Amino acid sequence: MGASMITVGSYEAKTHLPALLERVAHGESILITRHGQEVAMLVPPKGGRKDRVRDAVRKMRELRKGVTLGRDLTIRHLIEEGRRF
């Protein structure tokens, strides 16, 4: 994943937006110009979605460490108990 930047005109950006977004998703930044003037930039978000998901899973695993239902409790028992109400 490179940290490269390309420049495209606004018409090209509009015409090829899906392809440009795919490039941004892979780490590129894209400068958009109109009549030679810089008007916008497409950049990847800080901490992409995969990073946020990975962090959430890691935190859930940390939270459950050392947590047990107890000797007599099973998930089936808790489900049945919840159905009573």
BELRA-V737434 format. One record per run of one state. SS is the DSSP state (H for helix, E for strand, L for the rest). FROM is the first residue (numbers start at 1). TO is the last residue. Records with the same first field share a line. If there is no record, write none. Layout:
SS=FROM-TO  FROM-TO
This chain:
L=1-4  16-16  26-28  35-36  43-48  65-74  84-85
E=5-9  29-34  37-42
H=10-15  17-25  49-64  75-83
